[in-house]
């Protein structure tokens, strides 16, 4: 994964991002409708990313885990889920 390329694309497509934000504001969609739209747009991107390669998202973005995600993580790294939650709470963890 070429993180420099991704950063350059983010800068290059900033106007697209702003147009999307404007579209969302004008559409006055409910949270559920907006979530559905964003999930549909993001699906092919998420599918193409190998989340075990670079950990860039985990280091630089807010990530959200479901309770099932937390359980899988705990099992995969052999750490009690309670320890992960305790650590996450120090990082502004707001619950499932």
Residue pairs with C-beta under 8 A, 6 or more apart in sequence:
1 49
1 50
1 53
1 54
1 56
3 54
3 56
10 17
24 34
24 37
29 37
51 57
57 63
65 73
65 96
66 96
67 96
70 81
70 84
70 85
70 96
71 81
73 84
74 80
74 81
74 83
74 84
85 93
